[in-house]
Amino acid sequence: MSELNITKSRISKGVWEGTLSGPATPEPTIKVTYLDQTVSNVTMAATAEAGKWTLSVPIPVDAISDGVQTFLITNAADGVRLADFTLIAGEALADDIRAEVELLRAELDMLKRAFRRHCAETA
């Protein structure tokens, strides 16, 4: 288990941003991969707080395509996975689990209304 922890902040203008926290020294070395290839231009800047860094991962243009694209963030020193993030775009969204959950919620609401109407009519 790693002493390092990553908290996602946001994705903005094609850059994933997060906060890395851990021991103040030595400064950790982070590796980000996409399709087993190292993502270049990843930056890490120290914050005013000891043991915290701002991590910025530029999303490669070729990763923005239909389907599910997953990025892995690891500790370069020992290879331990610290975090990951996923981009979902295009046709894959039609089958996305979130769409299924929305459909299930709508059906559940319909059943609740029908059950309440039934209870009111039989009371």
FILO-68168 format. One line per field, with one value per atom (N, C-alpha, C, O): atom name; x, y, z; residue number from 0. Coordinates in pm, whole numbers, plus 50000, padded with zeros to 5 digits. Layout:
atom <- (CA, ...)
x <- (X, ...)
y <- (Y, ...)
z <- (Z, ...)
seq <- (NUM, ...)
// end
This chain:
atom <- (N, CA, C, O, N, CA, C, O, N, CA, C, O, N, CA, C, O, N, CA, C, O, N, CA, C, O, N, CA, C, O, N, CA, C, O, N, CA, C, O, N, CA, C, O, N, CA, C, O, N, CA, C, O, N, CA, C, O, N, CA, C, O, N, CA, C, O, N, CA, C, O, N, CA, C, O, N, CA, C, O, N, CA, C, O, N, CA, C, O, N, CA, C, O, N, CA, C, O, N, CA, C, O, N, CA, C, O, N, CA, C, O, N, CA, C, O, N, CA, C, O, N, CA, C, O, N, CA, C, O, N, CA, C, O, N, CA, C, O, N, CA, C, O, N, CA, C, O, N, CA, C, O, N, CA, C, O, N, CA, C, O, N, CA, C, O, N, CA, C, O, N, CA, C, O, N, CA, C, O, N, CA, C, O, N, CA, C, O, N, CA, C, O, N, CA, C, O, N, CA, C, O, N, CA, C, O, N, CA, C, O, N, CA, C, O, N, CA, C, O, N, CA, C, O, N, CA, C, O, N, CA, C, O, N, CA, C, O, N, CA, C, O, N, CA, C, O, N, CA, C, O, N, CA, C, O, N, CA, C, O, N, CA, C, O, N, CA, C, O, N, CA, C, O, N, CA, C, O, N, CA, C, O, N, CA, C, O, N, CA, C, O, N, CA, C, O, N, CA, C, O, N, CA, C, O, N, CA, C, O, N, CA, C, O, N, CA, C, O, N, CA, C, O, N, CA, C, O, N, CA, C, O, N, CA, C, O, N, CA, C, O, N, CA, C, O, N, CA, C, O, N, CA, C, O, N, CA, C, O, N, CA, C, O, N, CA, C, O, N, CA, C, O, N, CA, C, O, N, CA, C, O, N, CA, C, O, N, CA, C, O, N, CA, C, O, N, CA, C, O, N, CA, C, O, N, CA, C, O, N, CA, C, O, N, CA, C, O, N, CA, C, O, N, CA, C, O, N, CA, C, O, N, CA, C, O, N, CA, C, O, N, CA, C, O, N, CA, C, O, N, CA, C, O, N, CA, C, O, N, CA, C, O, N, CA, C, O, N, CA, C, O, N, CA, C, O, N, CA, C, O, N, CA, C, O, N, CA, C, O, N, CA, C, O, N, CA, C, O, N, CA, C, O, N, CA, C, O, N, CA, C, O, N, CA, C, O, N, CA, C, O, N, CA, C, O, N, CA, C, O, N, CA, C, O, N, CA, C, O, N, CA, C, O, N, CA, C, O, N, CA, C, O)
x <- (50084, 50000, 50088, 50191, 50047, 50126, 50088, 49973, 50184, 50157, 50100, 50057, 50101, 50053, 49903, 49849, 49837, 49693, 49664, 49720, 49577, 49540, 49390, 49309, 49356, 49218, 49193, 49261, 49096, 49064, 49004, 48920, 49048, 48991, 48892, 48776, 48940, 48853, 48922, 49041, 48844, 48898, 48854, 48735, 48949, 48919, 49014, 49135, 48957, 49036, 49135, 49248, 49089, 49171, 49279, 49371, 49270, 49370, 49300, 49212, 49340, 49291, 49376, 49498, 49311, 49384, 49345, 49230, 49444, 49420, 49523, 49620, 49501, 49594, 49657, 49588, 49787, 49864, 49910, 49965, 49889, 49935, 50011, 49983, 50108, 50191, 50302, 50296, 50403, 50516, 50581, 50590, 50626, 50682, 50812, 50844, 50888, 51012, 51024, 50977, 51081, 51122, 51000, 50897, 51014, 50903, 50878, 50970, 50752, 50722, 50738, 50730, 50759, 50764, 50641, 50618, 50565, 50437, 50448, 50513, 50382, 50377, 50230, 50151, 50193, 50057, 50064, 50143, 49980, 49980, 49840, 49739, 49839, 49717, 49751, 49843, 49677, 49704, 49850, 49918, 49897, 50033, 50142, 50259, 50106, 50203, 50208, 50104, 50326, 50341, 50288, 50321, 50205, 50152, 50261, 50316, 50290, 50396, 50339, 50218, 50426, 50395, 50312, 50243, 50319, 50254, 50335, 50457, 50266, 50337, 50289, 50174, 50381, 50349, 50412, 50534, 50330, 50378, 50349, 50238, 50448, 50431, 50332, 50329, 50251, 50157, 50220, 50330, 50151, 50201, 50204, 50279, 50123, 50116, 50218, 50224, 50296, 50398, 50331, 50230, 50390, 50336, 50219, 50148, 50195, 50085, 50137, 50212, 50094, 50132, 50008, 49915, 50009, 49904, 49953, 50059, 49875, 49911, 49825, 49702, 49889, 49817, 49855, 49973, 49752, 49773, 49703, 49580, 49780, 49716, 49662, 49732, 49538, 49475, 49515, 49485, 49583, 49625, 49505, 49401, 49520, 49411, 49364, 49244, 49456, 49416, 49336, 49278, 49332, 49253, 49107, 49022, 49078, 48941, 48875, 48883, 48808, 48743, 48629, 48612, 48552, 48441, 48491, 48600, 48409, 48442, 48487, 48470, 48545, 48591, 48743, 48807, 48801, 48945, 48986, 48934, 49079, 49119, 49266, 49352, 49294, 49429, 49463, 49380, 49584, 49629, 49738, 49829, 49727, 49826, 49895, 49831, 50027, 50102, 50220, 50267, 50266, 50389, 50503, 50518, 50583, 50689, 50794, 50862, 50809, 50912, 50883, 50973, 50756, 50724, 50612, 50578, 50556, 50452, 50315, 50225, 50294, 50164, 50065, 50094, 49946, 49842, 49785, 49740, 49787, 49737, 49595, 49514, 49567, 49434, 49420, 49513, 49301, 49275, 49163, 49090, 49151, 49036, 48997, 49079, 48870, 48813, 48740, 48671, 48757, 48680, 48584, 48625, 48459, 48360, 48298, 48250, 48298, 48244, 48182, 48213, 48095, 48040, 47941, 47863, 47943, 47846, 47845, 47742, 47954, 47958, 47859, 47816, 47822, 47729, 47591, 47520, 47551, 47419, 47404, 47294, 47511, 47507, 47563, 47579, 47590, 47652, 47562, 47440, 47622, 47547, 47463, 47356, 47511, 47434, 47300, 47201, 47298, 47172, 47078, 46957, 47131, 47049, 46993, 46877, 47073, 47027, 46915, 46817, 46929, 46822, 46693, 46585, 46703, 46585, 46522, 46400, 46604, 46552, 46485, 46381, 46542, 46480, 46344, 46248, 46335, 46207, 46103, 45987, 46143, 46050, 46009, 45892, 46101, 46070, 45971, 45877, 45990, 45895, 45756, 45656, 45750, 45622, 45556, 45435, 45631, 45576, 45530, 45426, 45604, 45565, 45431, 45345, 45415, 45288, 45172, 45064, 45196, 45091, 45055, 44938, 45155, 45130, 45052, 44959, 45091, 45020, 44875, 44784, 44856, 44719, 44638, 44522, 44698, 44630, 44592, 44480, 44686, 44659, 44546, 44462, 44545, 44442, 44304, 44203, 44300, 44173, 44117, 43995, 44205, 44157, 44136, 44083, 44174, 44160, 44018, 43990)
y <- (49882, 50000, 50124, 50129, 50224, 50345, 50450, 50456, 50531, 50644, 50762, 50861, 50751, 50858, 50845, 50734, 50959, 50962, 51070, 51179, 51038, 51136, 51164, 51072, 51293, 51337, 51415, 51515, 51370, 51439, 51576, 51590, 51675, 51809, 51835, 51869, 51817, 51846, 51806, 51775, 51809, 51804, 51935, 51966, 52010, 52138, 52163, 52149, 52201, 52236, 52126, 52153, 52001, 51889, 51849, 51775, 51897, 51863, 51809, 51874, 51687, 51630, 51688, 51695, 51732, 51791, 51721, 51682, 51706, 51644, 51690, 51759, 51651, 51684, 51555, 51460, 51555, 51442, 51477, 51586, 51387, 51412, 51290, 51177, 51317, 51211, 51271, 51387, 51192, 51244, 51362, 51363, 51460, 51581, 51555, 51624, 51456, 51424, 51272, 51203, 51220, 51289, 51315, 51250, 51411, 51439, 51315, 51260, 51272, 51149, 51168, 51279, 51057, 51056, 50980, 50866, 51045, 50991, 50954, 51022, 50844, 50800, 50785, 50725, 50839, 50827, 50753, 50787, 50648, 50571, 50565, 50571, 50554, 50535, 50432, 50452, 50322, 50211, 50166, 50143, 50153, 50109, 50201, 50163, 50322, 50422, 50534, 50577, 50583, 50692, 50821, 50857, 50891, 51022, 51125, 51130, 51207, 51307, 51439, 51460, 51525, 51659, 51660, 51758, 51554, 51551, 51642, 51631, 51730, 51821, 51804, 51766, 51833, 51826, 51948, 51968, 52029, 52152, 52148, 52114, 52183, 52186, 52296, 52402, 52268, 52368, 52433, 52396, 52528, 52595, 52499, 52520, 52396, 52299, 52188, 52130, 52159, 52053, 51918, 51885, 51841, 51708, 51708, 51608, 51821, 51827, 51888, 51986, 51828, 51875, 51877, 51798, 51970, 51975, 51897, 51926, 51798, 51712, 51749, 51758, 51772, 51806, 51707, 51686, 51645, 51544, 51591, 51589, 51633, 51670, 51545, 51445, 51551, 51437, 51438, 51534, 51333, 51330, 51336, 51275, 51407, 51423, 51289, 51269, 51195, 51065, 50982, 50881, 51023, 50951, 50996, 50932, 51104, 51155, 51093, 51146, 50980, 50907, 50824, 50815, 50762, 50679, 50570, 50515, 50541, 50432, 50481, 50597, 50388, 50415, 50417, 50322, 50526, 50543, 50557, 50643, 50473, 50474, 50511, 50461, 50600, 50644, 50592, 50599, 50542, 50493, 50586, 50625, 50621, 50704, 50615, 50562, 50600, 50511, 50584, 50686, 50527, 50573, 50513, 50391, 50596, 50546, 50468, 50382, 50495, 50428, 50281, 50198, 50247, 50107, 50048, 49931, 50127, 50078, 50063, 50010, 50110, 50098, 50195, 50313, 50142, 50226, 50318, 50273, 50448, 50549, 50592, 50618, 50600, 50646, 50613, 50567, 50638, 50627, 50724, 50769, 50755, 50831, 50782, 50730, 50799, 50743, 50850, 50935, 50845, 50928, 50837, 50731, 50878, 50800, 50893, 51001, 50849, 50934, 50849, 50731, 50912, 50850, 50740, 50747, 50640, 50532, 50451, 50392, 50446, 50367, 50420, 50345, 50546, 50604, 50541, 50536, 50493, 50433, 50311, 50283, 50239, 50119, 50143, 50049, 50265, 50298, 50260, 50271, 50216, 50173, 50288, 50265, 50411, 50524, 50538, 50576, 50510, 50515, 50408, 50432, 50290, 50182, 50221, 50192, 50285, 50327, 50430, 50424, 50523, 50622, 50553, 50590, 50455, 50382, 50308, 50309, 50244, 50174, 50270, 50238, 50387, 50487, 50530, 50542, 50552, 50592, 50482, 50510, 50358, 50246, 50231, 50202, 50250, 50241, 50351, 50325, 50471, 50580, 50546, 50573, 50487, 50447, 50341, 50349, 50242, 50138, 50195, 50153, 50289, 50350, 50424, 50415, 50497, 50568, 50470, 50491, 50361, 50262, 50193, 50167, 50162, 50097, 50190, 50147, 50316, 50412, 50430, 50440, 50435, 50447, 50324, 50336, 50206, 50082, 50082, 50046, 50123, 50127, 50225, 50196, 50340, 50439, 50388, 50416, 50314, 50264, 50148, 50133, 50067, 49951, 49983, 49898, 50098, 50132, 50169, 50200)
z <- (50000, 50000, 50000, 50067, 49925, 49909, 50012, 50056, 50050, 50138, 50060, 50119, 49928, 49842, 49818, 49812, 49804, 49779, 49675, 49682, 49581, 49478, 49488, 49497, 49487, 49487, 49358, 49332, 49279, 49153, 49183, 49272, 49109, 49120, 49008, 49032, 48883, 48768, 48639, 48636, 48531, 48396, 48331, 48327, 48281, 48220, 48104, 48118, 47990, 47872, 47834, 47795, 47845, 47804, 47902, 47866, 48026, 48127, 48251, 48308, 48292, 48417, 48528, 48517, 48637, 48748, 48878, 48898, 48964, 49093, 49194, 49160, 49318, 49425, 49476, 49511, 49480, 49530, 49670, 49692, 49765, 49902, 49951, 49912, 50038, 50093, 50176, 50214, 50204, 50281, 50209, 50086, 50285, 50225, 50150, 50053, 50194, 50124, 50114, 50205, 50015, 49894, 49804, 49819, 49712, 49620, 49535, 49476, 49528, 49453, 49302, 49250, 49235, 49090, 49041, 49080, 48958, 48911, 48764, 48686, 48728, 48589, 48550, 48624, 48434, 48383, 48251, 48163, 48238, 48114, 48054, 48123, 47923, 47845, 47738, 47659, 47733, 47641, 47653, 47552, 47776, 47807, 47754, 47748, 47714, 47669, 47772, 47822, 47802, 47899, 47839, 47726, 47917, 47876, 47904, 48013, 47803, 47819, 47871, 47871, 47915, 47964, 48092, 48119, 48170, 48300, 48393, 48399, 48465, 48554, 48698, 48724, 48789, 48930, 48996, 48987, 49061, 49123, 49272, 49314, 49352, 49497, 49534, 49473, 49635, 49687, 49810, 49850, 49868, 49988, 50107, 50202, 50101, 50210, 50187, 50079, 50289, 50277, 50251, 50313, 50162, 50132, 50037, 50026, 49967, 49869, 49740, 49740, 49629, 49498, 49409, 49426, 49313, 49213, 49091, 49036, 49051, 48939, 48820, 48831, 48704, 48581, 48473, 48443, 48413, 48309, 48182, 48176, 48081, 47954, 47885, 47871, 47842, 47776, 47628, 47557, 47581, 47441, 47347, 47374, 47239, 47142, 47089, 47068, 47067, 47012, 47112, 47074, 47238, 47339, 47338, 47401, 47269, 47264, 47141, 47030, 47165, 47057, 47113, 47235, 47024, 47069, 47163, 47146, 47261, 47352, 47488, 47524, 47561, 47697, 47696, 47652, 47743, 47748, 47894, 47966, 47939, 48079, 48093, 48020, 48186, 48218, 48358, 48449, 48374, 48504, 48557, 48484, 48685, 48752, 48855, 48945, 48840, 48929, 48991, 48942, 49101, 49164, 49082, 49077, 49018, 48930, 49007, 48949, 49135, 49215, 49236, 49228, 49262, 49292, 49205, 49221, 49114, 49024, 49084, 49019, 49208, 49274, 49209, 49190, 49175, 49115, 49222, 49328, 49194, 49288, 49253, 49342, 49125, 49080, 48932, 48867, 48883, 48740, 48706, 48793, 48579, 48533, 48396, 48320, 48365, 48243, 48163, 48219, 48033, 47941, 47866, 47818, 47854, 47780, 47677, 47710, 47551, 47445, 47335, 47319, 47259, 47140, 47166, 47261, 47081, 47082, 47210, 47244, 47281, 47405, 47508, 47596, 47497, 47594, 47587, 47687, 47469, 47455, 47545, 47594, 47566, 47649, 47789, 47867, 47819, 47947, 48064, 48055, 48171, 48290, 48347, 48404, 48332, 48385, 48312, 48374, 48184, 48109, 48160, 48172, 48191, 48247, 48384, 48413, 48466, 48599, 48585, 48658, 48493, 48470, 48428, 48475, 48340, 48296, 48413, 48429, 48496, 48614, 48711, 48768, 48730, 48818, 48765, 48842, 48635, 48576, 48593, 48625, 48572, 48589, 48735, 48763, 48828, 48970, 49009, 49085, 48959, 48988, 48934, 49001, 48815, 48758, 48846, 48872, 48893, 48979, 49113, 49165, 49169, 49297, 49281, 49368, 49170, 49147, 49133, 49188, 49057, 49037, 49168, 49194, 49251, 49380, 49473, 49541, 49477, 49562, 49517, 49599, 49386, 49331, 49369, 49408, 49356, 49393, 49541, 49576, 49628, 49773, 49805, 49889, 49738, 49761, 49716, 49781, 49605, 49551, 49636, 49647, 49694, 49772, 49920, 49992, 49965, 50108, 50144, 50260)
seq <- (0, 0, 0, 0, 1, 1, 1, 1, 2, 2, 2, 2, 3, 3, 3, 3, 4, 4, 4, 4, 5, 5, 5, 5, 6, 6, 6, 6, 7, 7, 7, 7, 8, 8, 8, 8, 9, 9, 9, 9, 10, 10, 10, 10, 11, 11, 11, 11, 12, 12, 12, 12, 13, 13, 13, 13, 14, 14, 14, 14, 15, 15, 15, 15, 16, 16, 16, 16, 17, 17, 17, 17, 18, 18, 18, 18, 19, 19, 19, 19, 20, 20, 20, 20, 21, 21, 21, 21, 22, 22, 22, 22, 23, 23, 23, 23, 24, 24, 24, 24, 25, 25, 25, 25, 26, 26, 26, 26, 27, 27, 27, 27, 28, 28, 28, 28, 29, 29, 29, 29, 30, 30, 30, 30, 31, 31, 31, 31, 32, 32, 32, 32, 33, 33, 33, 33, 34, 34, 34, 34, 35, 35, 35, 35, 36, 36, 36, 36, 37, 37, 37, 37, 38, 38, 38, 38, 39, 39, 39, 39, 40, 40, 40, 40, 41, 41, 41, 41, 42, 42, 42, 42, 43, 43, 43, 43, 44, 44, 44, 44, 45, 45, 45, 45, 46, 46, 46, 46, 47, 47, 47, 47, 48, 48, 48, 48, 49, 49, 49, 49, 50, 50, 50, 50, 51, 51, 51, 51, 52, 52, 52, 52, 53, 53, 53, 53, 54, 54, 54, 54, 55, 55, 55, 55, 56, 56, 56, 56, 57, 57, 57, 57, 58, 58, 58, 58, 59, 59, 59, 59, 60, 60, 60, 60, 61, 61, 61, 61, 62, 62, 62, 62, 63, 63, 63, 63, 64, 64, 64, 64, 65, 65, 65, 65, 66, 66, 66, 66, 67, 67, 67, 67, 68, 68, 68, 68, 69, 69, 69, 69, 70, 70, 70, 70, 71, 71, 71, 71, 72, 72, 72, 72, 73, 73, 73, 73, 74, 74, 74, 74, 75, 75, 75, 75, 76, 76, 76, 76, 77, 77, 77, 77, 78, 78, 78, 78, 79, 79, 79, 79, 80, 80, 80, 80, 81, 81, 81, 81, 82, 82, 82, 82, 83, 83, 83, 83, 84, 84, 84, 84, 85, 85, 85, 85, 86, 86, 86, 86, 87, 87, 87, 87, 88, 88, 88, 88, 89, 89, 89, 89, 90, 90, 90, 90, 91, 91, 91, 91, 92, 92, 92, 92, 93, 93, 93, 93, 94, 94, 94, 94, 95, 95, 95, 95, 96, 96, 96, 96, 97, 97, 97, 97, 98, 98, 98, 98, 99, 99, 99, 99, 100, 100, 100, 100, 101, 101, 101, 101, 102, 102, 102, 102, 103, 103, 103, 103, 104, 104, 104, 104, 105, 105, 105, 105, 106, 106, 106, 106, 107, 107, 107, 107, 108, 108, 108, 108, 109, 109, 109, 109, 110, 110, 110, 110, 111, 111, 111, 111, 112, 112, 112, 112, 113, 113, 113, 113, 114, 114, 114, 114, 115, 115, 115, 115, 116, 116, 116, 116, 117, 117, 117, 117, 118, 118, 118, 118, 119, 119, 119, 119, 120, 120, 120, 120, 121, 121, 121, 121, 122, 122, 122, 122)
// end
